[in-house]
Amino acid sequence: MKIRMERGELLAGLSRVQGVVERRNTVPILSNILLEANSEGVHLFATDLEIGLKGTYPAEVLSPGAVTLPARKLFEIVRELPEGLVEVMEEAQWVTVTAGRSRFRVASLPSEDFPPAPEPEGEVLVPVTRDVLSTMIRKTFFAVGDIDTRYVLNGVLVTASAAAAGPASLRMVATNGHRLAVIEREVTVDGPLELSAIVPRKALVEMKKLLEEDEGEVSIGFTDKRVVFKKQGLTMVSQLVEGTFPAWEKVVPEETANTVTLNTAEAIASFRRVSLLCQEKTWAVRFSLSENLLTLVANNPEQGEATEEIAVEYAGADMSTGFNARYFIDVLQNVDGESVRVETNDALSPCLIRDQGDPGYLSLVMPMRL
């Protein structure tokens, strides 16, 4: 195999797959990337056996073929090369990378040992714009479990249902058992649709990165066991999380007795200042409500105490409870409106947080005993 391609194109492709490649893997070839050249251009494919990302890039193919190379090391090499053409040539289990006066000789592994790229068929396509999908991931991702022993919590539940062509509600739900985020957006479907799938955390991370790029329309589809994400010459396929997602609707109270309205930016600043003296294991903050006033208190026996008072809209009875400050900060950082509405029933009830600028979004934080 022998190719020449622009350094920028090669670097972009290698950069995209870095999050997919497993650096610590018992199967050495999974630390590599498959580079395949044919009449269509150069295909870069990386996988950890659960997620696969494949991209096609323009190149001058002097001799078709396929090689595998260490993904991280090749990325580091190309990143340091000067602008211009990069030549990649295979020479019996070794690959030479040349650009200008720079020349590298890198060990390769047999391309036939590399896992094949999955070719899902019959996926149910959900038409969603890039901005909508990006927003839905951003507003739920912070609530996803992080290496939770309840494996189903390490992903986002995606649901949609429609009896016929027309409008349908696409919903994403994430929770780690202590907090919850739910977002809904209307999409237009071409026919009947019934979807319920749990997309793993790592797949969401890679989708989020690709969506942050400026160009390209996107499409997302689902099979019985996989989610398929496509964007302008890129295809990502990920296994879904198997299992039953918790009945999250039962946690969301149908009615609430107390409502507090507060400025988003002011609340974020106050929570951040108070959290400086939280105990790092619990991040506990006492919330005390009185007429038009919210008082936040963090107490750390070894470091001291912090108190913040925030002017709010509240006319209910005095109440005091405790919450994890970081959970509140995570929610507020993803609010689009200038104000939020906080709803609760009593000191031991879940706290609902509604974005005044996004009626299709809500979060929930469970209280703490202080």
PADREN-130194 format. One record per atom (N, C-alpha, C): residue in one letter; x, z, y. Coordinates in steps of 0.02 Angstrom, whole numbers, plus 50000, padded with zeros to 5 digits. Each point is the difference from the previous one (the first is absolute). Layout:
AXZY
...
END
This chain:
M500415000049940
M499595000050060
M500445000050063
K499784996150050
K500364999950063
K499504998450056
I500005004250051
I499544999050057
I500355001350065
R499704997450054
R500205001850068
R499365001750038
M500015005550036
M499415001850040
M500235004050061
E499565000250050
E500165003750061
E500055007449985
R500505003150030
R500105007249989
R499385004150018
G499654998150055
G499415003850021
G499454999849948
E499894994349968
E499484999449949
E500175004349939
L500634999649979
L500225003949942
L499965007550014
L500215001950060
L499985007150018
L499295002650002
A499544996150028
A499305002150003
A499715001149930
G500154995449954
G499765000649932
G500285006149965
L500655001250008
L500315005849968
L499765006550030
S499885000050065
S499755006150033
S499315001949973
R499584995149988
R499315001449977
R499985003349932
V500474998549957
V499965002649931
V500365006649990
Q500345002650051
Q500395006149990
Q499585005949978
G499385000450026
G499575005649982
G499724999549929
V499994994049972
V499744999049933
V500535001749948
V500624998250013
V500555000949952
V500135007449989
E500035002049937
E500175006949982
E500755000849997
R500285004350044
R500735000950001
R500235004349941
R499595004749980
R500185004349943
R499544998049942
N500244995749958
N499594997449946
N500394999949936
T499665001849946
T500345000049935
T500094992949973
V499654995150030
V500084993049982
V500414996650055
P500644998849988
P500444997550054
P499764993850036
I499694995449963
I499814993650031
I499455000950053
L499635005649997
L499485001250050
L500285001950068
S500655001350003
S500335001050065
S500204993450031
N499894994649963
N500174993350024
N499404996450028
I500144994550033
I499484995450024
I500114993349965
L499454996849981
L500044993449970
L499974994850055
L500514995750002
L500044994650048
L499954993549961
E499454996450012
E499874993849962
E499934994250048
A500354994549987
A499994994150043
A499704994149963
N499524996650033
N499714993949972
N499794995550058
S499604995049985
S499814995150051
S499585003050057
E499695005749989
E499595003250051
E500425004050049
G500615001749982
G500425004350042
G500315005549959
V500115005850031
V500295005849966
V499475005449994
H499915002549939
H499525005449987
H500405006549988
L499825005250035
L500295006649990
L499475004549969
F500185003149945
F499525004349965
F500325006549980
A499665005650017
A500235006749981
A499425003949970
T500155004449953
T499475003949968
T500285006649973
D499565005049996
D500175006249966
D499555000949939
L499684994649978
L499534999449944
L499305002450019
E499925003450056
E499345001850024
E499804995850060
I500494998550043
I499894995850059
I500494994149997
G499754994150016
G500434994150004
G499884996550066
L500534997850034
L499954996450063
L500394993549995
K499664994450013
K500324993549995
K499894996150065
G500554997150026
G499964996050060
G500354993449991
T499754994850035
T500304993449997
T500284998350069
Y500634997450001
Y500354998850063
Y500324993149999
P500044996850059
P500314993350003
P500755000349988
A500264995249964
A500714999749986
A500194993049976
E500644998450005
E500264993849972
E500235001649929
V499654997349951
V500165001349930
V500464994549975
L500635001749993
L500504995249977
L500004999549924
S499835005649968
S499965000149927
S499495005449981
P499444998349967
P499505005049983
P500255004949947
G499665005649996
G500195005149951
G499755006850022
A500235005249964
A499785006850016
A500565004949985
V500075005150043
V500495005349991
V499685006650020
T500285005549976
T499805006650025
T500615003350031
L499885003450056
L500535003250037
L499785007050022
P500475004750007
P499815006750024
P499664999650068
A499375002150003
A499604999050060
A500285003550061
R500205006249993
R500255003850057
R500674997350024
K500454998649954
K500664997650019
K499964993150033
L499584995649972
L499934993450030
L499715000550071
F499525004450009
F499715001150067
F500545002350049
E500425004849978
E500535002650044
E500504994550018
I500164995649952
I500474994650013
I499714995150051
V499394997749987
V499694995050044
V499895002850070
R499845006550004
R499895003150065
R500624999750044
E500595000249969
E500625000050039
E500284993050011
L499714994949970
L500254993250009
L499834997250069
P500404995350025
P499854996850065
P499404995449993
E499684998450057
E499444995449999
E500234993149976
G499534996449969
G500174993449974
G499804999349928
L500274995049967
L499834998749930
L500375004649952
V499655002149949
V500295004049946
V499964995949936
E500554999549964
E500014996449937
E500035005049943
V499574999049950
V499995004349941
V500104995549939
M500515001549960
M500164995749943
M500165004349938
E499704998149943
E500115003649938
E500614997249963
E500405004749974
E500594998049961
E500085004649941
A499644998749946
A500075003749937
A499975007650009
Q499405002650010
Q499875007250008
Q500295002950064
W500264995750043
W500235002250066
W499664995450051
V499885002750059
V499694996150053
V500425000650063
T500164994250029
T500404999950061
T499544999150060
V500085004450049
V499624999650062
V500494998450056
T499894994450034
T500474997650051
T499644998750065
A500305002150055
A499744998650067
A500585000050049
G500124994450034
G500574999750046
G500655001349962
R500385004950024
R500635001849967
R499925005849951
S499395002249989
S499875005649954
S499824997449931
R500275003349949
R499854998049931
R499965006249957
F499455000649962
F499905005749955
F499864997449930
R500265003649951
R499884998349930
R499655006149968
V499384999049979
V499575005549979
V499814999149927
A500025005449962
A499814999849929
A499244998849994
S499824996149948
S499304998449988
S499795002249931
L499355000549989
L499735001349933
L499574994049981
P499924998749934
P499634994049978
P499294999750028
S499824994450030
S499344999350030
S499455000249947
E500154997949939
E499495000049948
E499805007149979
D500415005050018
D499835007049984
D499555003150053
F499894996550056
F499605002850054
F499264999549983
P499615005350015
P499284999849984
P499664994250036
P499554996549968
P499654994450033
P499525002550053
A499914995950051
A499525001750053
A499294999549973
P499595005250011
P499314999749975
P499604994650036
E499574996749963
E499574994750028
E499275002049989
P499735004450043
P499315002349990
P499514994350009
E499475000249960
E499474995050004
E499335003450007
G499544996550033
G499325002550006
G499935006050046
E500455000750049
E499945005750044
E499404999350047
V499695005750015
V499455000350047
V500295000550070
L499894994950041
L500304999850066
L499565003650050
V500315004250042
V499655003450054
V500264997150065
P499594996450038
P500224997050062
P500085005350055
V500605001350020
V500135005150051
V500574997550045
T499945000950064
T500514997650047
T500605004749998
R500554997350024
R500635003950001
R499925006550040
D499694999550059
D499925006050043
D499555005249968
V499464997849968
V499555004849968
V500345003549942
L500344996349957
L500335003049942
L500555004750023
S500384998150051
S500535004250027
S499725006650026
T499444999650037
T499695006050027
T499745004549945
M499694997149949
M499735004149945
M500545003749962
I500574996749989
I500555003349966
I500295005550044
R500104998450064
R500305005050046
R499575006250005
K499354999350001
K499565005750012
K499845004049937
T500254997849942
T499895003849939
T500645002149966
F500544996450012
F500625001049962
F500275007150005
F499945003250059
F500285006750009
F499685005149954
A499404998749976
A499655004849958
A500124998949926
V500374994849981
V500144998649929
V500455005449972
G499895002049938
G500425004949967
G500714997349992
D500485004550003
D500714998149993
D500275003049936
I500064995849948
I500225002249933
I499565005749976
D499364999450009
D499525005149977
D499944999649924
T499935005849968
T499925000249928
T499344996849978
R499515000150046
R499374996449987
R500134992950023
Y500194995849953
Y500284993450017
Y499524995750042
V499355000849989
V499524995950037
V500035001350075
L500275005750020
L500045001650072
L500604996750033
N500434996949960
N500584996550028
N499844992850019
G499384998950020
G499794993350020
G499385000450043
V499784994250023
V499404999450042
V499454996749960
L499415003050001
L499424997149967
L499714994550045
V499944994149973
V499704994350036
V499354998249966
T499454999850039
T499354998349972
T499644995050045
A499604995949969
A499574995250036
A499454997949953
S499404998850029
S499434998149958
S499544995450041
A499794994649968
A499534995450032
A499604996449946
A499344999650009
A499574996849951
A500014992550006
A500184997550059
A500004992850011
A500494998450057
A500074993750015
A500444997950055
A499745003050066
G500485001850043
G499815002950064
G500425006150016
P499755004450043
P500395005950020
P500075005149944
A500585003149997
A500135005449952
A500465005150032
S499965006149977
S500425005450027
S500615001049955
L500594999150030
L500625001349965
L500245007050020
R500135004349950
R500185006950014
R500655001949968
M500415003950036
M500605003049972
M499955007550007
V500195003649946
V499975007349999
V500665002749973
A500285005050035
A500625003249977
A499935007550006
T500285003749952
T499995007350003
T500575002849958
N500255005950021
N500485003649958
N499715006749978
G499345000750008
G499675006249980
G499935004950057
H500404999450052
H499975004550057
H499774996450063
R500024993550000
R499764996050056
R499734993449973
L499604996750041
L499664993949979
L499964995250059
A500064993549987
A499914994950051
A499574994449970
V499494998050037
V499544994849978
V499914995050056
I500064993549985
I499884994950050
I499594994449969
E499544997350040
E499584994549978
E500024994350050
R500014993949974
R499974994150042
R499534994949967
E499654996350042
E499554994849973
E500394993649988
V499894997149941
V500304993549984
V499444995349978
T500144993650003
T499514995049978
T500244997049934
V499605000549949
V500194997649933
V499624993749983
D500284996149953
D499714993649981
D499485000549945
G499965005949969
G499535000849945
G499975007349979
P499685001549944
P499955006949976
P500695003149992
L500045006550015
L500655003449997
L499895007249977
E500395002149952
E500005007049977
E500715002049987
L500275004450042
L500715001649997
L500115007550006
S500425002749956
S500245006850005
S500685000349967
A500525001250040
A500694999849975
A500425005050038
I500505002949966
I500465004750031
I500674996550008
V500204998650062
V500624996650015
V500555005250009
P500564999549963
P500535005250002
P500355000350068
R500275005850014
R500355001450063
R500554995050015
K500424998549950
K500564995550012
K499774993050020
A499464997749969
A499734993450018
A499765000050072
L499705005550022
L499775000650069
L500584999850049
V500555003349981
V500605000050043
V500254992850010
E500044996249946
E500244993150005
E499514995550037
M499365001049989
M499504996250038
M500065001450074
K500075006350017
K500055002150070
K500594996550034
K500574999749965
K500594996750029
K499864992650013
L499704996749952
L499874992950007
L499484998650055
L499525004450007
L499494999250052
L500285001150070
E500545003850005
E500305001350065
E500384994050027
E500154995249956
E500314993850024
E499514996150042
D500244996450049
D499574997050051
D499584994249975
E500244996249952
E499684993749983
E499665000349932
G499524995449992
G499724998949933
G499325003349989
E499534996149973
E499365002749978
E500095003149931
V499565004649983
V500065003649936
V499374999349959
S500065001049936
S499435000649956
S500165005249947
I499485003449977
I500095005349950
I499494998949945
G500225000749938
G499564999049943
G500125005249946
F499525000849955
F500045005149948
F499804997049933
T500375001949949
T499814998749931
T499845006849968
D499895000049935
D499835006449967
D500575005150006
K500624997650001
K500575004649999
K500494999150057
R499894995050043
R500504998650052
R499684998650067
V500395001350053
V499824997950067
V500494994550020
V499764994750031
V500404994350020
V499974999250075
F500584999850032
F500054999450073
F500394993750015
K499714995650042
K500334993750016
K500064999150076
K500584997550020
K500134998950071
K500534994650009
Q499824994350023
Q500444994650021
Q500644999349958
G499924997649939
G500584999049957
G500215006149961
L499655005650008
L500165006349966
L499425002049955
T500165002449941
T499505002749955
T500245006649972
M499605005250009
M500175006649971
M499455001849950
V500215002049941
V499545002049947
V500185007149979
S499505004349997
S500125007049980
S499485002249950
Q500225004049953
Q499535003249954
Q499585005050039
L499375000849979
L499575005050030
L500105006849965
V499805005250034
V500035006749971
V499395000949955
E500125001849937
E499455001049953
E499745007250005
G499365000849994
G499705006650003
G499385000050044
T499705005950007
T499395000850039
T500165003850065
F499854996950056
F500125003250065
F499505005750010
P500215005450033
P499545005750011
P499374997950038
A499455003649988
A499374998750035
A500065002850071
W500344996350043
W500165002450067
W499385001150044
E499464996349985
E499405000850042
E499725007149998
K500115003549945
K499745006849993
K500345005050047
V500604998250024
V500385004550044
V499784999350072
V499754994150018
V499814998750070
V499315003050014
P499955004950045
P499355003150015
P499524995150032
E499375000349979
E499504995550029
E499815002150071
E500015006650013
E499855002650067
E500515005250019
T500135000550065
T500465005050026
T499685003750058
A500185006450007
A499695004250052
A500395000150065
N500664999149996
N500425000750059
N500374993550014
T500004997950063
T500344993850020
T500455001450059
V500634997749994
V500495000750053
V500264993150019
T500014998550065
T500284993750023
T500635001450040
L500544996649983
L500645001250035
L500384993650011
N500435000050051
N500404994250017
N500554999049948
T500054993949975
T500464998549945
T500735001350019
A500234997150055
A500705000650020
A500185007350014
E499565003650035
E500135007150016
E500045004249936
A499564998549953
A499995003849937
A500644998849960
I500234993749996
I500624998549964
I500585003950029
A500064999950067
A500565003550033
A499975007449986
S499405002950003
S499925007349989
S500175001849928
F499744996249952
F500145001449930
F500754999549985
R500334995150029
R500724999249990
R500395006050026
R499825002350059
R500365005850029
R499895006249958
V499385001349981
V499865006049960
V500364999649932
S500024994149971
S500294999349933
S500755001549998
L500325000250059
L500715001650002
L500155006949972
L499505004550003
L500115006749974
L499555001549940
C499774994849966
C499645001049937
C500495001749945
Q499765003449948
Q500395000949940
Q500014993349963
E500594997549984
E500064993249975
E499684999049931
K499895005249963
K499694999149934
K499254998850005
T499685002850051
T499274999550005
T499774996250061
W500404999950054
W499814996950063
W499335002650025
A499885006549988
A499355003050016
A499945001550075
V499424998250028
V499845001550070
V499305002950003
R499925005550038
R499345002950010
R499634996350055
F499394997849985
F499574996750049
F499465004950021
S499985001750064
S499495004550026
S499584996350052
L499354999749987
L499544996550045
L499575004950040
S499954998850065
S499535003450043
S499714994750047
E499575001950045
E499674995050042
E500504995750038
N500004993549985
N500424995050033
N500755001549996
L500215003749949
L500715001649994
L500205000449926
L500554996649983
L500305000549934
L500705003050007
T500125005549965
T500655003450003
T500354999149933
L500624997550003
L500414999049941
L500555005249999
V500095003249942
V500535005149994
V500394998849935
A500664999550006
A500444999649942
A500455006050000
N500095003149942
N500395006049996
N500514999449944
N500635001050018
N500544999949952
N500385006550006
P499945004649951
P500315006750006
P500754999750014
E500344994749979
E500724999750009
E500204996750066
Q499544996150031
Q500194996250059
Q499585001550062
G499385002149992
G499605001650059
G499294997349995
E499684999250058
E499304998150003
E499904994950056
A499544995349989
A499834995050050
A499244999950010
T499794999450063
T499284999850017
T499864994250047
E499484996349987
E499784994550043
E499255000550012
E499794998750061
E499294999850016
E499824992950021
I499464997349971
I499784993250014
I499285000250025
A499874996950057
A499324999450026
A499614995049957
V499435002149974
V499604995749956
V499265000550021
E499604995849970
E499285000450007
E499715003649939
Y499795006250010
Y499745004049945
Y499545005450027
A499405000549971
A499515004850024
A499745004549945
G500335000149942
G499775004049944
G500265007150002
A499905003649944
A500225006949995
A500765000449991
D500295005750019
D500725000849990
D500174999749925
M500574996949985
M500184999049930
M500764999649995
S500275002549944
S500714999749989
S500144998049927
T500464995349991
T500184997749933
T500724997450000
G500244997749944
G500684997649997
G500044993049969
F500484996050024
F500104993249973
F500754998549998
N500174994949961
N500684997449998
N500104995650061
A500465001850044
A500114996450063
A500224992849988
R500414998949949
R500254993249987
R499444995449979
Y499515002749963
Y499444995949979
Y499604997650062
F499915004550048
F499644998150060
F500404994950041
I500655001050005
I500414995250038
I499974993149968
D500034999749934
D499974993549965
D499354996450016
V499445003750001
V499364997050015
V499994997450072
L500195004350047
L499964998250071
L500454994150018
Q500574999449966
Q500454994550014
Q499704993249980
N499505000249958
N499694993749978
N499314998950030
V499845004050051
V499374999250036
V500104994950056
D499524995450007
D500054994950051
D499655001950065
G499495004349996
G499625001950060
G500365005250041
E499785000850063
E500305004950045
E499795007149982
S499465000749963
S499775006649981
S499785000149927
V500005005949971
V499775000949931
V499465005449998
R499574999449950
R499485005149990
R500155003849936
V500085006450006
V500165004349943
V499375003949981
E499804999649937
E499385003149978
E500135004749942
T499675005850001
T500075004849944
T499385004549999
N499935003849946
N499445004649995
N500215007250011
D500555002049967
D500245006850009
D500755000249983
A500285005949999
A500735000849992
A500254997649932
L499564999749950
L500224998149933
L499784992949981
S499714996450047
S499754993349986
S500514994650017
P499964994349967
P500444994450018
P499884997950073
C500514997250030
C499964997950070
C499994992450002
L499464997150027
L499954992850008
L500284997950067
I500394994650000
I500294997450062
I499784992850007
R499634998550053
R499744993250011
R500334996850060
D500214993849992
D500324996250054
D499454997250045
Q499985002150062
Q499494997750047
Q500074992550013
G500594997249988
G500104992950011
G499924995849937
D499825003249943
D499924996449937
D499475003449957
P499374997950007
P499465003349963
P500054999049925
G500404995249976
G500074998849929
G500555004249968
Y500255005050035
Y500575003849975
Y499875007550006
L500175003749948
L499985007350004
L500545003049956
S500225006050020
S500495003849961
S499725007049988
L500275003249950
L499795006849983
L500625004149983
V500035006150026
V500545004749985
V499715006549974
M500265002349944
M499755006349971
M500315005950037
P499635005650006
P500275005950036
P500505003949957
M500375004450034
M500485004449966
M499815007250013
R500115004249951
R499905007250010
R500645003050030
L499935003150058
L500585002950034
L500025007649992
END
